[in-house]
């Protein structure tokens, strides 16, 4: 007898379930384009729907109709409806509300992922967070908006981005260093408002937190702390490190390693979740915070998914190739659906001993080399260290690059792991010191003769990588 059915909606983001461990008495149904599914052998039923036809395609009618049909046809069978894409979260929350399904409802979703609502919730719950404000309906009075943001945020630098792009991670985000730069940014947004959408653009301005370590914590109120991914050096954030074009590392820590190296973080996350999630829930969340000391931690935001490929690949590297999506589905199978008083269930999972994210004794990290304006001349050999390494080049030889804007814009990524954390950190520093990438950087004349091609390089709808430059025919190499 099937105890529960998990339905997963997929639209644009590939879903890797090749290493999923599924109990035999529970069903997994996936709805989405067939090109987005990997590991179909672990799926009980796959419903193929036509995928997006362009990068901006938001016509979710086919997938919503199929999900509604499946949920309504389950009758009294317990059902969990999931999606790992921010673009579909609101639609799935609406379906849960209409059909009274377990999980995040529409009202709860809106309160948690609307920046204005989140800010008020943090104030009510006394949760320390970065100062922020919103600039609504930008008009020609730009100086007033600059003064408003400066007075509310406090000091520069300030992180800004359109409210409509908040759900897309670093997309559209910019770091502003002075009022003049802020005014130029607002002029650019005003021109875009009149030239493209003709709709009011709301800007989010947020304090650029420094002097701490950026940490992304994977957490659930049902199972507690899963893992954390943190910047190795506390001097900059993921975003600022990428845009400074200097090598930087991110390390992965399981639950025990997080407790050892970031004391107070688990308590902070638990208290924060109770404050911003006053209702009963079983969602696995990704909470971003800035950690200075055990008593000085700032909440930044929370999401239901990992937004970038770098953190997703680091998670898979540390979990023997298992994706974070598969780990979340297993957490539902193993923890949420199995009775707490059942020490060993018939399907072989032990609720007392099984960890969805195994508590490995190894320490894992990824070393990023962000792209910069120029041409990579040669893919050099990365020096060997005591830590085991895996090298992944993201740029081919003689490819023209632009400056990195996101955590995924890298020339090369080096994955390292070692049972000794201090040895791992030492190898990271030594690798940075000894590795020199041969880059022919553009001169000012080259930069003026280059035509920019906009777009994200990971976007499968672009025939040419978005992170490329096309020189004009008058420029000599």
N, C-alpha and C positions, 0 to 999 in steps of 0.2 A: 504494500500500500504506500502510495506517495504521500509523504508528510508535508511537503512544501514544494512549490514551484517558484523558481527565480527566473524572471524575465528581464533580459538586458537589451536595451535599445542602443543601436550603433548608427552613427550618421557619417561623420567625416574622419574621425580618429580611428586608426587601426586598433583592433582588439586582439591581443595575443593570449590564447588560452591553452597553448600547447603543453604546459606543465601543470595544468589545473588538476587537483585531486578532488574528485566528486564522489560523495557517498552514493551507493546504489539505490537507496530509497528516496532520493530527492531528484527533482528534474530541473534541467537548465534549458531555457528557451532563449534564443538570440534572434533579434529582428534587425535587419540592416542590409547594406550592400555586400555582396559576396566578396568583393575585392578587399574589404576592410577586415575580414575574419581570418585569423590564423589559429590552427588547432581545432578544426571543425570536428575532429573525432571525439572530443570531449563534450560536445553539445548533443543533447537529446533530440532537439528539434530546432532546425534553422529555417527561418522564414525570410526569403529573399525579397527585398524591396528596392526599387530604383533609387540610386544615390543622388547626391547633389550634382548639378550640371555645371556649376561654376563656383568660384571661391565664395561669393556672396549669396549663394542660393540659400534661402531660408524657408523654402516651401516644405514644411514637415508633414503635410497632410497625409501622405501615404504611410509613413511610419507611425503616426499617431493613430490613424484608423486601424491599422493592424494590431497595435498594442491594445487599444480599447477592445477590439474583438476578442483577443486572447484572454485578457483579464476578465471580461464579462462571461466568457465561456467556462471559466474554472469553477464556478459555483461556490461551494463552501470550502474548497481546497485553499489552504493558506498560501498566499501569494506575496512575493517581494518584487517590486518593480525598481530596476536600477538603470542608470545611465552614467557613463564616465566622461560625458562631454558637457561642458557648461552651456552650450547652445541649446541643449535639450532638457536641462534640469527644470526649468520653469514649466515646460509642457508636461513632464512626468509628475511634477508636484501637483499640477492641476488634475491629472488623471487620478492620482491617489486620493485627492480631495473628493472628486466626483464619485468614485467607487468605494470610498471608505477603506482604502488599503493601508497596510502598515508602512510607516516611513514618513518622510518629511512632507508636510502638507503645504499648500500654496501660501497661506498666510505666514507660516513659519519661515518658509523659504524667502519671502519678500523681506521680512524683518531682519533676517540674518545676512542677506547679500545685497541690501541697499545701504550705501555708505552713510547716508543721513540717519537711518534707523540704527545701524550698528554703532554709530558714534553716541547716540542717546542711550543705547543699551549699556555701553561701556561706562558712561557717566553714572547711570543708575546703579550699576553693579560695582562701582569703584574699581574698575579694571584699568590699570595704567596703560595708556596707549599713546601713539604719536598724535600730535596736534594736527588738525586738518580743518578745512572749510571747503565749501562749494561755491562756485561762481555761476549763477544761473542767468540764462538769457543774456549773453554778452551783447552789449551795445557799444556805441562809439565812445562812451565815457570810460576809457581804458584805465586812466590814472586812478579813478576811484576803485576799480577792481584790484589794481596792484596794491593800493594802500590797504584795502580790506583784507587781502590775503596776507600781506606782511604783518598787519596787526594781529590777525588770528593765529597764524603759524608761528610768528615770533622772530625768526631769523633765517637767513639764507645759509646754505642752498635749500631750495624747495623742490619737491618732486611734483610734477603736474602731468595730467593726462585727461582726455575727454571721459566723462562719465560713461558713455556708451561703450568704451573700450576697457572698462574695469574688468570685465569678465574674461578678457583675453590676455591675462598675465602682463607682460611687459609691453604689449602692443600700444604704440602711441605715447609711451611714457617719455618724459624729458626732465632733465635736472636743470633747474634755473639757479643762476649764481648771483644775480643782481636785479634791481628794478627795471633797468633798461632792457635786459634780456627778457624779462617777464612781459614787458610791454610789446616787444617784437613778437613774442609767442602768441599773445592775445590778438595782435593784428593778423597773424597768419591764420588763427582759428576763425577770426571774423571774416576773412576773405574766403575761407573754405565754406563757412556757413552760407554766404550769399552765392558762391559760385557753384556749389555742389548740391547740398541737401536742402538749402533754403529753410532749414529748421533751426531753432535755437540750440546752441551747443552748450552743455553744462560742463564746466571744468572742475576737476577735483584737485585741490592744492593740499599737499601733505608735507609734514616735517620730514626732512632727510636725516634720518637717525644715523649717527656715526659713533665711533669709539665703542663698538660692541660687536658681537658675532651674530650674524643673521642665521636663524635656525628655523627649519621647517619640521614640525613634529607631526607624525602620523599617530592618531589617537582615537579611541572609542570609549564611550562611557560604559559600555558593556564589558569590554576586555581590557581597558586601560591603555597604557603606552605600548605602541608597536615598535617604533623606530624614530630616528631623527637624522636629518641631514644638515650639516652646519658648515659655514665658512671656516677654513683652518686659521686664517689670519684675521684678527679682530679689527683691522684698520679700515675695512671697506665692506660694502654690501656686494651681493652678486651683480647687481646692475652697475654700480659705479666701477667695480673691478673690470667688468667687461668693457666699459666705455673708456677706461684709462689705458686699455690695450696692453696691460701687463699680465704675465702669467699668475694664476691664482688657483687654489685647490679647494675642493669641497669634500668633506669626509662623511661617511655613513656610520651611524652608531645604532646598534640594537638597543633594546630596552635596558639591559644591565649596563652597557657601556655608556648610555646616556645618563643614567643615575650616577655613575662614577665620575664622569667628566663634566657634567653640567648639573651640579647639586642645586636643588630647588626648582629646577625646570618642570619636573613632573607634577609637583605640588601646584605650581603656578598654572599649568595647563588644566589640571583638574578643577581648580577654583574658578578659572576663567570660563570653562565649559559650563559649570553650574550657574554662572552668572548670566551668560548669553544664551544658554539653553535651559530655561526654567521648566521646559516640558520634557516628558519621557521620550527618548529616542534611542536608536541603535545604529546611527550612521557612523561610518568611519570618516574622520575629518582630517584635514591638513591645516594645521595652525602655524602661521608665521609669526615669529617674535624676534626681538633683539635682546640678546643676553649679555649683560655686563658682569653682574655678580649674582649670587643666589638671592639677594634681596632687591636687585635692580634689573627687572625684566619688563620689557614693553611689548604689549600686544599690538600686532600690525593688522592682520586680517585672517580670515578663515575661508577655506574652500572645500569642495567635495571631490576635488581631483588635483592631480599634478599637471601644471600647465605647460611644462617644457620637456624636451627630450633628454636633456642632460641629467636631471634628477631621476627621470624614469629609467634611464639606462644605468645609473649608479645603483638604484634599487635592485634592478635585475642582476647586476654584477654581484651584489652582495647576497643575493638569494638564489644562486645557482641557475640563473636564467629565468626565474619566475617573475612575471610582470606584477606590478602593483595592483592591477585590476583583478588578476587571478587570486592574489592574496586577499583582497576584500571579499570576493565571492566565497572563498574558503572560510573566511571569518563568519560569514552568514551561515554557511552549512554547519560549521563545527561548533560555534558558540551560541549564536542566536537561536538556532533551531533545535539544538540538543538540550534536553532537560538538565538543569544544573545538578539535580540529585542523582543523575545517572553516571556513575564513575566510568563505565566503559560501555559505549553504545554498540549495538549489533553491527554497525557498519565499520567498526574497527577504530573509530576515533575515540580517544580518551579525553574527556573534558577536563580532567584534572592535570594532565601532563602535556597536551598538545599545544604548541605555539604556532600560530599562523605564520609569524615571522620567526624562523628558527634563531635561537640564541647562540650564534656562532662565536667562537673565540677569536676569529680573525678580525682585523681592522681594514676597512676599505676606503679608498679615496679616488677622486678623479681630478686630474690636473689639466686645466684649460689654458690654451694659448689663443686669446681673442684675435680676430682678424683686424687688420689695419689697412690703410690706403696703400696700395702697391701691388707688386706681383711676387708670388712665392716662386723662387728660382729652382729650389730643389727640396725634396722630402728627405731630410737628413736622418741619420740614425740616432735614436734617443739613447743616451748612455745607460748602460746596465747598472743597476744598484742591487742591494741585498733583497729588497722587496720584489716580489713577483710583479711583472708589469704586462700590460696589453696596450698596444698603440693603435689608435684609429685616426687616420688622416681624413679631414673633412674638406680639404681643398686640394685640387690636383696641381701638378707642376705647371708653371706659367699661367696660372689663372689670375685674373685681375680681381682684386678684392676692394671692398669699401670698409669703412670703420665699423666695428661691432656695435650693435645696438641692443642685443639680447644675449642672454646666457647661452643660447645655442649657436651663436655666430663665432665659430672657432676655426683656427687653422688645423690644429691637431689636438686630440684629447688622449691623455695617458692615464690608464686605470692601473692603480697599484693596490696591493694588499699584503699584509704582514701580520703575524701574531703579536708583534711588539709595536705598540702605537708610537712610542718615541722613535723607534727605528724608522717607521713609516714616515713620520713627520720630517725626520732628518733626511731621508731619501728624497722627499718632495723638495726640500730646500736645495739639496745638492743637484737635483735634476734641473731645477730652474737656473741655478748658477752655471751649470756646464752646458746647457742646451742653447744654441744660438741659431735661429732660423734665418736663412739667407733671403731677405726681402728687398726687392728693388722698389724703394718708396718713390711715390710720385713727386715731381717738382711742382711748384706753383703753376707753371705753364701747363703741365700735364693735367692738373686738377681742373683748370679752366677749359681744357679741351675734351673733357670726359662728359659723356651723356649718361645720366643716372637712370637705371632701370629699377622702378619701385617694385616692392613685393617681398614676401618672405621666402627664403630659399627652400624651406621644407614644404612649401605649398605645392601639392601635386598637380594643381591646375595651371602652373606656369611651365612652359616648355623649356625656358632657360632659367637657371638658378637666379633667384631674386637678389642674391648677394654678389652680383657681377657688375662690372663696368664695361661699357662699350666705347672705345676711343673713337673720336671723329677721324675722318679720312685725312685730315691735315696734320695729324700728330704722328711724328716719326718715333718708332721704338728705338 
